[in-house]
Amino acid sequence: ATEETLVLVKPDGVARGLTGAILARIEAKGYALVDIRLVEPDRETLERHYAEHEGKPFYEPLVEFMMSGPSVAIRLAGNRVIEGFRSLAGTTDPTTAAPGTIRGDFGRDWGLKVQQNLVHGSDSTESAARELEIWFG
Ligand code: CMP
């Protein structure tokens, strides 16, 4: 069924000039851009977005990283787009992400900085609804 997901091109993706390359893959797959904008989220927005990770060792570095520069937020629609975008993105850690995925092809080995993995995609229908509300209201 047609559904919507939240995609973020994270600060490393925007800073490295990869927004266009990432959007090209999304559009080639046939997904529809319902809304898209450049965002500079404050701490409160990020704490809501990453609430499930609060207390984890990577939480604070992740929030700091997400405030280090602009991201591109995308409301994306398509048939099974939640699972489909995560498949396009590849596994969380760019050093293990398969070739052919966004993280596998563009993700750099930056040691322990796993948070610098170029993109975010909602992981379930519940997360998508919650995250779209946070980023797009
Ligand atoms: P994302 O899909 O946006 O959701 C949580 C983020 O935490 C993840 O991408 C990474 O950017 C970051 N992260 C950093 N370290 C880890 C880790 N060890 N496990 C999971 N996520 C991590």
Backbone and ligand atoms as CSV (ligand in chain L), in Angstrom:
chain,resi,resn,atom,element,x,y,z
A,1,ALA,N,N,0.844,-1.207,0.000
A,1,ALA,CA,C,0.000,0.000,0.000
A,1,ALA,C,C,0.869,1.244,0.000
A,2,THR,N,N,0.322,2.310,-0.535
A,2,THR,CA,C,1.061,3.569,-0.523
A,2,THR,C,C,1.163,4.074,0.906
A,3,GLU,N,N,2.349,4.490,1.268
A,3,GLU,CA,C,2.591,5.005,2.615
A,3,GLU,C,C,3.601,6.135,2.524
A,4,GLU,N,N,3.837,6.787,3.658
A,4,GLU,CA,C,4.803,7.885,3.701
A,4,GLU,C,C,5.882,7.597,4.738
A,5,THR,N,N,7.060,8.133,4.488
A,5,THR,CA,C,8.158,7.993,5.437
A,5,THR,C,C,8.913,9.312,5.547
A,6,LEU,N,N,9.660,9.460,6.636
A,6,LEU,CA,C,10.551,10.608,6.771
A,6,LEU,C,C,11.954,10.184,6.367
A,7,VAL,N,N,12.521,10.922,5.430
A,7,VAL,CA,C,13.925,10.734,5.067
A,7,VAL,C,C,14.670,12.005,5.440
A,8,LEU,N,N,15.833,11.848,6.038
A,8,LEU,CA,C,16.722,12.989,6.275
A,8,LEU,C,C,18.024,12.737,5.531
A,9,VAL,N,N,18.484,13.735,4.773
A,9,VAL,CA,C,19.873,13.738,4.330
A,9,VAL,C,C,20.601,14.469,5.450
A,10,LYS,N,N,21.419,13.742,6.193
A,10,LYS,CA,C,22.055,14.263,7.411
A,10,LYS,C,C,23.158,15.278,7.066
A,11,PRO,N,N,23.682,15.975,8.075
A,11,PRO,CA,C,24.680,17.029,7.813
A,11,PRO,C,C,25.894,16.573,7.001
A,12,ASP,N,N,26.318,15.337,7.171
A,12,ASP,CA,C,27.474,14.880,6.382
A,12,ASP,C,C,27.105,14.760,4.895
A,13,GLY,N,N,25.882,14.325,4.614
A,13,GLY,CA,C,25.440,14.206,3.224
A,13,GLY,C,C,25.308,15.554,2.555
A,14,VAL,N,N,24.733,16.532,3.275
A,14,VAL,CA,C,24.580,17.879,2.719
A,14,VAL,C,C,25.954,18.524,2.536
A,15,ALA,N,N,26.815,18.424,3.561
A,15,ALA,CA,C,28.134,19.076,3.513
A,15,ALA,C,C,29.007,18.499,2.404
A,16,ARG,N,N,28.838,17.222,2.124
A,16,ARG,CA,C,29.657,16.595,1.083
A,16,ARG,C,C,29.064,16.751,-0.315
A,17,GLY,N,N,27.935,17.465,-0.404
A,17,GLY,CA,C,27.345,17.715,-1.722
A,17,GLY,C,C,26.696,16.492,-2.329
A,18,LEU,N,N,26.188,15.614,-1.474
A,18,LEU,CA,C,25.591,14.365,-1.963
A,18,LEU,C,C,24.067,14.401,-2.023
A,19,THR,N,N,23.463,15.555,-1.689
A,19,THR,CA,C,21.994,15.622,-1.685
A,19,THR,C,C,21.426,15.226,-3.053
A,20,GLY,N,N,21.980,15.766,-4.109
A,20,GLY,CA,C,21.477,15.485,-5.449
A,20,GLY,C,C,21.616,14.010,-5.816
A,21,ALA,N,N,22.744,13.422,-5.501
A,21,ALA,CA,C,22.978,12.009,-5.811
A,21,ALA,C,C,22.002,11.118,-5.044
A,22,ILE,N,N,21.744,11.489,-3.799
A,22,ILE,CA,C,20.807,10.710,-2.980
A,22,ILE,C,C,19.382,10.875,-3.512
A,23,LEU,N,N,19.005,12.106,-3.840
A,23,LEU,CA,C,17.663,12.344,-4.404
A,23,LEU,C,C,17.495,11.617,-5.737
A,24,ALA,N,N,18.550,11.531,-6.523
A,24,ALA,CA,C,18.470,10.847,-7.818
A,24,ALA,C,C,18.106,9.381,-7.621
A,25,ARG,N,N,18.678,8.754,-6.612
A,25,ARG,CA,C,18.363,7.340,-6.341
A,25,ARG,C,C,16.922,7.186,-5.874
A,26,ILE,N,N,16.479,8.117,-5.040
A,26,ILE,CA,C,15.099,8.080,-4.538
A,26,ILE,C,C,14.115,8.250,-5.690
A,27,GLU,N,N,14.402,9.206,-6.568
A,27,GLU,CA,C,13.497,9.465,-7.690
A,27,GLU,C,C,13.548,8.338,-8.723
A,28,ALA,N,N,14.738,7.763,-8.942
A,28,ALA,CA,C,14.864,6.659,-9.899
A,28,ALA,C,C,14.016,5.473,-9.457
A,29,LYS,N,N,13.881,5.303,-8.168
A,29,LYS,CA,C,13.082,4.211,-7.620
A,29,LYS,C,C,11.586,4.474,-7.818
A,30,GLY,N,N,11.231,5.722,-8.104
A,30,GLY,CA,C,9.831,6.063,-8.366
A,30,GLY,C,C,9.087,6.641,-7.187
A,31,TYR,N,N,9.783,6.863,-6.085
A,31,TYR,CA,C,9.126,7.453,-4.918
A,31,TYR,C,C,8.798,8.923,-5.190
A,32,ALA,N,N,7.743,9.401,-4.543
A,32,ALA,CA,C,7.278,10.773,-4.783
A,32,ALA,C,C,7.712,11.709,-3.660
A,33,LEU,N,N,8.289,12.840,-4.044
A,33,LEU,CA,C,8.640,13.877,-3.078
A,33,LEU,C,C,7.375,14.677,-2.774
A,34,VAL,N,N,6.832,14.479,-1.579
A,34,VAL,CA,C,5.603,15.187,-1.196
A,34,VAL,C,C,5.953,16.557,-0.627
A,35,ASP,N,N,7.064,16.615,0.098
A,35,ASP,CA,C,7.546,17.876,0.671
A,35,ASP,C,C,9.047,17.718,0.899
A,36,ILE,N,N,9.778,18.799,0.758
A,36,ILE,CA,C,11.239,18.746,0.973
A,36,ILE,C,C,11.717,20.116,1.406
A,37,ARG,N,N,12.570,20.155,2.417
A,37,ARG,CA,C,13.134,21.442,2.807
A,37,ARG,C,C,14.449,21.304,3.569
A,38,LEU,N,N,15.213,22.379,3.508
A,38,LEU,CA,C,16.468,22.454,4.251
A,38,LEU,C,C,16.124,22.830,5.689
A,39,VAL,N,N,16.679,22.092,6.642
A,39,VAL,CA,C,16.339,22.335,8.052
A,39,VAL,C,C,17.601,22.451,8.899
A,40,GLU,N,N,17.500,23.270,9.953
A,40,GLU,CA,C,18.576,23.349,10.937
A,40,GLU,C,C,17.937,23.104,12.293
A,41,PRO,N,N,17.743,21.839,12.642
A,41,PRO,CA,C,16.970,21.494,13.835
A,41,PRO,C,C,17.639,21.951,15.129
A,42,ASP,N,N,16.800,22.379,16.090
A,42,ASP,CA,C,17.337,22.697,17.416
A,42,ASP,C,C,17.390,21.423,18.259
A,43,ARG,N,N,17.990,21.549,19.444
A,43,ARG,CA,C,18.181,20.386,20.315
A,43,ARG,C,C,16.850,19.724,20.676
A,44,GLU,N,N,15.835,20.550,20.918
A,44,GLU,CA,C,14.535,20.006,21.315
A,44,GLU,C,C,13.934,19.100,20.230
A,45,THR,N,N,14.035,19.544,18.992
A,45,THR,CA,C,13.542,18.729,17.871
A,45,THR,C,C,14.273,17.397,17.804
A,46,LEU,N,N,15.596,17.457,17.973
A,46,LEU,CA,C,16.400,16.237,17.878
A,46,LEU,C,C,16.160,15.315,19.061
A,47,GLU,N,N,15.930,15.890,20.230
A,47,GLU,CA,C,15.643,15.050,21.399
A,47,GLU,C,C,14.317,14.323,21.221
A,48,ARG,N,N,13.351,14.979,20.581
A,48,ARG,CA,C,12.085,14.292,20.279
A,48,ARG,C,C,12.321,13.205,19.231
A,49,HIS,N,N,13.043,13.560,18.185
A,49,HIS,CA,C,13.275,12.609,17.088
A,49,HIS,C,C,14.014,11.360,17.573
A,50,TYR,N,N,15.023,11.558,18.415
A,50,TYR,CA,C,15.865,10.441,18.862
A,50,TYR,C,C,15.536,9.982,20.285
A,51,ALA,N,N,14.301,10.223,20.745
A,51,ALA,CA,C,13.911,9.894,22.129
A,51,ALA,C,C,14.226,8.445,22.504
A,52,GLU,N,N,14.043,7.518,21.558
A,52,GLU,CA,C,14.264,6.102,21.888
A,52,GLU,C,C,15.735,5.792,22.174
A,53,HIS,N,N,16.640,6.684,21.761
A,53,HIS,CA,C,18.067,6.430,21.968
A,53,HIS,C,C,18.640,7.159,23.183
A,54,GLU,N,N,17.792,7.910,23.895
A,54,GLU,CA,C,18.289,8.665,25.049
A,54,GLU,C,C,18.952,7.719,26.052
A,55,GLY,N,N,20.155,8.106,26.513
A,55,GLY,CA,C,20.882,7.293,27.478
A,55,GLY,C,C,21.887,6.359,26.837
A,56,LYS,N,N,21.755,6.133,25.521
A,56,LYS,CA,C,22.732,5.266,24.855
A,56,LYS,C,C,24.033,6.032,24.642
A,57,PRO,N,N,25.173,5.315,24.555
A,57,PRO,CA,C,26.472,5.994,24.459
A,57,PRO,C,C,26.584,6.923,23.250
A,58,PHE,N,N,25.892,6.592,22.166
A,58,PHE,CA,C,26.027,7.402,20.959
A,58,PHE,C,C,25.030,8.555,20.906
A,59,TYR,N,N,24.156,8.658,21.926
A,59,TYR,CA,C,23.067,9.645,21.870
A,59,TYR,C,C,23.564,11.091,21.785
A,60,GLU,N,N,24.400,11.493,22.729
A,60,GLU,CA,C,24.859,12.890,22.760
A,60,GLU,C,C,25.702,13.253,21.530
A,61,PRO,N,N,26.677,12.402,21.146
A,61,PRO,CA,C,27.415,12.699,19.902
A,61,PRO,C,C,26.490,12.791,18.683
A,62,LEU,N,N,25.446,11.973,18.691
A,62,LEU,CA,C,24.497,11.985,17.571
A,62,LEU,C,C,23.745,13.309,17.506
A,63,VAL,N,N,23.244,13.768,18.665
A,63,VAL,CA,C,22.511,15.041,18.709
A,63,VAL,C,C,23.438,16.194,18.307
A,64,GLU,N,N,24.667,16.188,18.811
A,64,GLU,CA,C,25.644,17.230,18.461
A,64,GLU,C,C,25.933,17.222,16.953
A,65,PHE,N,N,26.137,16.036,16.426
A,65,PHE,CA,C,26.405,15.900,14.989
A,65,PHE,C,C,25.237,16.442,14.171
A,66,MET,N,N,24.014,16.144,14.606
A,66,MET,CA,C,22.835,16.567,13.839
A,66,MET,C,C,22.627,18.080,13.908
A,67,MET,N,N,23.316,18.755,14.865
A,67,MET,CA,C,23.252,20.220,14.944
A,67,MET,C,C,24.467,20.865,14.278
A,68,SER,N,N,25.340,20.065,13.659
A,68,SER,CA,C,26.597,20.597,13.126
A,68,SER,C,C,26.429,21.289,11.777
A,69,GLY,N,N,25.264,21.163,11.161
A,69,GLY,CA,C,25.021,21.801,9.875
A,69,GLY,C,C,23.636,21.432,9.395
A,70,PRO,N,N,23.207,22.036,8.284
A,70,PRO,CA,C,21.857,21.770,7.802
A,70,PRO,C,C,21.668,20.335,7.312
A,71,SER,N,N,20.433,19.872,7.430
A,71,SER,CA,C,20.001,18.603,6.851
A,71,SER,C,C,18.901,18.908,5.844
A,72,VAL,N,N,18.580,17.933,5.014
A,72,VAL,CA,C,17.425,18.047,4.129
A,72,VAL,C,C,16.375,17.050,4.608
A,73,ALA,N,N,15.188,17.577,4.933
A,73,ALA,CA,C,14.086,16.721,5.385
A,73,ALA,C,C,13.134,16.488,4.222
A,74,ILE,N,N,12.747,15.241,4.055
A,74,ILE,CA,C,11.904,14.852,2.916
A,74,ILE,C,C,10.708,14.036,3.394
A,75,ARG,N,N,9.510,14.461,2.983
A,75,ARG,CA,C,8.316,13.638,3.157
A,75,ARG,C,C,8.176,12.832,1.872
A,76,LEU,N,N,8.374,11.520,1.982
A,76,LEU,CA,C,8.475,10.673,0.802
A,76,LEU,C,C,7.321,9.677,0.775
A,77,ALA,N,N,6.702,9.535,-0.392
A,77,ALA,CA,C,5.569,8.619,-0.522
A,77,ALA,C,C,5.852,7.539,-1.555
A,78,GLY,N,N,5.271,6.369,-1.331
A,78,GLY,CA,C,5.406,5.291,-2.307
A,78,GLY,C,C,4.897,3.983,-1.751
A,79,ASN,N,N,4.815,3.004,-2.638
A,79,ASN,CA,C,4.387,1.678,-2.256
A,79,ASN,C,C,5.473,1.033,-1.387
A,80,ARG,N,N,5.136,0.715,-0.153
A,80,ARG,CA,C,6.091,0.116,0.807
A,80,ARG,C,C,7.391,0.935,0.919
A,81,VAL,N,N,7.244,2.260,0.925
A,81,VAL,CA,C,8.427,3.141,0.897
A,81,VAL,C,C,9.241,3.083,2.201
A,82,ILE,N,N,8.608,2.740,3.315
A,82,ILE,CA,C,9.354,2.706,4.586
A,82,ILE,C,C,10.457,1.651,4.501
A,83,GLU,N,N,10.049,0.428,4.182
A,83,GLU,CA,C,11.007,-0.671,4.022
A,83,GLU,C,C,11.910,-0.418,2.805
A,84,GLY,N,N,11.311,0.095,1.738
A,84,GLY,CA,C,12.053,0.305,0.502
A,84,GLY,C,C,13.164,1.325,0.646
A,85,PHE,N,N,12.894,2.424,1.361
A,85,PHE,CA,C,13.968,3.403,1.517
A,85,PHE,C,C,15.086,2.854,2.391
A,86,ARG,N,N,14.722,2.099,3.431
A,86,ARG,CA,C,15.771,1.526,4.289
A,86,ARG,C,C,16.651,0.557,3.506
A,87,SER,N,N,16.031,-0.106,2.552
A,87,SER,CA,C,16.795,-0.984,1.681
A,87,SER,C,C,17.730,-0.186,0.756
A,88,LEU,N,N,17.249,0.951,0.255
A,88,LEU,CA,C,18.112,1.836,-0.549
A,88,LEU,C,C,19.272,2.385,0.281
A,89,ALA,N,N,18.997,2.659,1.560
A,89,ALA,CA,C,20.001,3.284,2.424
A,89,ALA,C,C,21.114,2.324,2.822
A,90,GLY,N,N,20.760,1.051,3.048
A,90,GLY,CA,C,21.755,0.092,3.530
A,90,GLY,C,C,21.831,0.078,5.047
A,91,THR,N,N,22.650,-0.801,5.576
A,91,THR,CA,C,22.732,-0.960,7.037
A,91,THR,C,C,23.283,0.301,7.716
A,92,THR,N,N,22.980,0.439,9.002
A,92,THR,CA,C,23.330,1.643,9.771
A,92,THR,C,C,24.809,1.998,9.671
A,93,ASP,N,N,25.669,0.995,9.811
A,93,ASP,CA,C,27.110,1.243,9.798
A,93,ASP,C,C,27.613,1.233,8.355
A,94,PRO,N,N,28.093,2.389,7.867
A,94,PRO,CA,C,28.541,2.471,6.467
A,94,PRO,C,C,29.658,1.489,6.138
A,95,THR,N,N,30.396,1.043,7.150
A,95,THR,CA,C,31.508,0.122,6.860
A,95,THR,C,C,31.020,-1.294,6.550
A,96,THR,N,N,29.747,-1.575,6.894
A,96,THR,CA,C,29.206,-2.898,6.556
A,96,THR,C,C,28.097,-2.819,5.505
A,97,ALA,N,N,27.665,-1.617,5.158
A,97,ALA,CA,C,26.568,-1.463,4.187
A,97,ALA,C,C,26.990,-1.997,2.816
A,98,ALA,N,N,26.075,-2.688,2.164
A,98,ALA,CA,C,26.381,-3.336,0.881
A,98,ALA,C,C,26.604,-2.319,-0.234
A,99,PRO,N,N,27.505,-2.630,-1.156
A,99,PRO,CA,C,27.630,-1.834,-2.377
A,99,PRO,C,C,26.273,-1.772,-3.081
A,100,GLY,N,N,25.978,-0.632,-3.690
A,100,GLY,CA,C,24.673,-0.463,-4.322
A,100,GLY,C,C,23.708,0.296,-3.435
A,101,THR,N,N,24.030,0.380,-2.137
A,101,THR,CA,C,23.209,1.184,-1.232
A,101,THR,C,C,23.840,2.565,-1.057
A,102,ILE,N,N,23.037,3.509,-0.570
A,102,ILE,CA,C,23.539,4.876,-0.357
A,102,ILE,C,C,24.717,4.855,0.611
A,103,ARG,N,N,24.544,4.179,1.731
A,103,ARG,CA,C,25.640,4.144,2.719
A,103,ARG,C,C,26.811,3.294,2.240
A,104,GLY,N,N,26.518,2.226,1.509
A,104,GLY,CA,C,27.576,1.359,0.998
A,104,GLY,C,C,28.418,2.041,-0.066
A,105,ASP,N,N,27.783,2.869,-0.883
A,105,ASP,CA,C,28.510,3.515,-1.976
A,105,ASP,C,C,29.165,4.837,-1.571
A,106,PHE,N,N,28.516,5.581,-0.672
A,106,PHE,CA,C,29.017,6.923,-0.343
A,106,PHE,C,C,29.546,7.050,1.079
A,107,GLY,N,N,29.194,6.111,1.957
A,107,GLY,CA,C,29.597,6.223,3.360
A,107,GLY,C,C,31.085,6.007,3.520
A,108,ARG,N,N,31.685,6.857,4.296
A,108,ARG,CA,C,33.127,6.740,4.517
A,108,ARG,C,C,33.409,6.032,5.832
A,109,ASP,N,N,34.535,5.379,5.888
A,109,ASP,CA,C,34.989,4.764,7.127
A,109,ASP,C,C,35.630,5.838,7.990
A,110,TRP,N,N,34.827,6.343,8.940
A,110,TRP,CA,C,35.322,7.372,9.827
A,110,TRP,C,C,35.433,6.821,11.240
A,111,GLY,N,N,35.968,5.605,11.321
A,111,GLY,CA,C,36.189,5.026,12.637
A,111,GLY,C,C,34.902,4.832,13.397
A,112,LEU,N,N,34.830,5.388,14.585
A,112,LEU,CA,C,33.692,5.132,15.459
A,112,LEU,C,C,32.522,6.070,15.209
A,113,LYS,N,N,32.667,6.973,14.250
A,113,LYS,CA,C,31.598,7.948,14.017
A,113,LYS,C,C,30.476,7.338,13.173
A,114,VAL,N,N,29.852,6.322,13.744
A,114,VAL,CA,C,28.784,5.624,13.020
A,114,VAL,C,C,27.611,6.545,12.730
A,115,GLN,N,N,27.511,7.630,13.521
A,115,GLN,CA,C,26.371,8.527,13.287
A,115,GLN,C,C,26.466,9.212,11.927
A,116,GLN,N,N,27.661,9.266,11.350
A,116,GLN,CA,C,27.821,9.933,10.064
A,116,GLN,C,C,27.530,8.951,8.944
A,117,ASN,N,N,26.255,8.624,8.817
A,117,ASN,CA,C,25.862,7.606,7.837
A,117,ASN,C,C,24.912,8.170,6.777
A,118,LEU,N,N,25.024,9.473,6.542
A,118,LEU,CA,C,24.427,10.173,5.389
A,118,LEU,C,C,22.923,10.379,5.396
A,119,VAL,N,N,22.172,9.344,5.790
A,119,VAL,CA,C,20.714,9.448,5.701
A,119,VAL,C,C,20.038,8.810,6.906
A,120,HIS,N,N,18.798,9.235,7.110
A,120,HIS,CA,C,17.912,8.588,8.075
A,120,HIS,C,C,16.635,8.213,7.351
A,121,GLY,N,N,16.069,7.067,7.708
A,121,GLY,CA,C,14.739,6.698,7.217
A,121,GLY,C,C,13.945,6.082,8.353
A,122,SER,N,N,12.679,6.443,8.463
A,122,SER,CA,C,11.824,5.890,9.511
A,122,SER,C,C,11.820,4.366,9.429
A,123,ASP,N,N,11.710,3.714,10.603
A,123,ASP,CA,C,11.827,2.245,10.605
A,123,ASP,C,C,10.501,1.493,10.718
A,124,SER,N,N,9.369,2.205,10.834
A,124,SER,CA,C,8.064,1.537,10.945
A,124,SER,C,C,6.979,2.562,10.637
A,125,THR,N,N,5.749,2.095,10.455
A,125,THR,CA,C,4.647,3.031,10.193
A,125,THR,C,C,4.441,3.962,11.380
A,126,GLU,N,N,4.618,3.419,12.600
A,126,GLU,CA,C,4.460,4.242,13.804
A,126,GLU,C,C,5.548,5.317,13.862
A,127,SER,N,N,6.800,4.923,13.616
A,127,SER,CA,C,7.908,5.894,13.614
A,127,SER,C,C,7.698,6.941,12.531
A,128,ALA,N,N,7.239,6.518,11.373
A,128,ALA,CA,C,7.046,7.453,10.260
A,128,ALA,C,C,6.020,8.526,10.637
A,129,ALA,N,N,4.902,8.105,11.218
A,129,ALA,CA,C,3.864,9.068,11.604
A,129,ALA,C,C,4.404,10.035,12.660
A,130,ARG,N,N,5.114,9.488,13.645
A,130,ARG,CA,C,5.662,10.299,14.725
A,130,ARG,C,C,6.710,11.282,14.197
A,131,GLU,N,N,7.606,10.788,13.358
A,131,GLU,CA,C,8.699,11.621,12.861
A,131,GLU,C,C,8.210,12.672,11.848
A,132,LEU,N,N,7.247,12.302,11.018
A,132,LEU,CA,C,6.714,13.286,10.060
A,132,LEU,C,C,6.055,14.439,10.809
A,133,GLU,N,N,5.399,14.131,11.913
A,133,GLU,CA,C,4.785,15.175,12.734
A,133,GLU,C,C,5.859,16.116,13.324
A,134,ILE,N,N,6.977,15.529,13.759
A,134,ILE,CA,C,8.061,16.335,14.345
A,134,ILE,C,C,8.690,17.266,13.298
A,135,TRP,N,N,8.949,16.752,12.105
A,135,TRP,CA,C,9.705,17.509,11.110
A,135,TRP,C,C,8.847,18.352,10.183
A,136,PHE,N,N,7.587,17.938,9.984
A,136,PHE,CA,C,6.727,18.664,9.058
A,136,PHE,C,C,5.453,19.210,9.691
A,137,GLY,N,N,5.170,18.810,10.943
A,137,GLY,CA,C,4.004,19.339,11.646
A,137,GLY,C,C,2.699,18.786,11.132
L,1,CMP,P1,P,19.510,6.590,12.355
L,1,CMP,O1,O,18.856,5.602,11.430
L,1,CMP,O2,O,19.271,8.023,12.089
L,1,CMP,O3,O,19.038,6.280,13.850
L,1,CMP,C1,C,19.882,6.297,14.961
L,1,CMP,C2,C,21.240,6.803,14.612
L,1,CMP,O4,O,22.185,6.680,15.635
L,1,CMP,C3,C,21.786,6.014,13.473
L,1,CMP,O5,O,21.091,6.351,12.291
L,1,CMP,C4,C,23.249,6.445,13.530
L,1,CMP,O6,O,23.412,7.683,12.895
L,1,CMP,C5,C,23.457,6.675,15.029
L,1,CMP,N1,N,24.299,5.700,15.684
L,1,CMP,C6,C,25.528,5.953,16.128
L,1,CMP,N2,N,26.049,4.885,16.714
L,1,CMP,C7,C,25.134,3.910,16.648
L,1,CMP,C8,C,25.089,2.563,17.086
L,1,CMP,N3,N,26.119,1.998,17.714
L,1,CMP,N4,N,23.960,1.855,16.847
L,1,CMP,C9,C,22.903,2.427,16.209
L,1,CMP,N5,N,22.904,3.706,15.773
L,1,CMP,C10,C,24.006,4.443,15.996
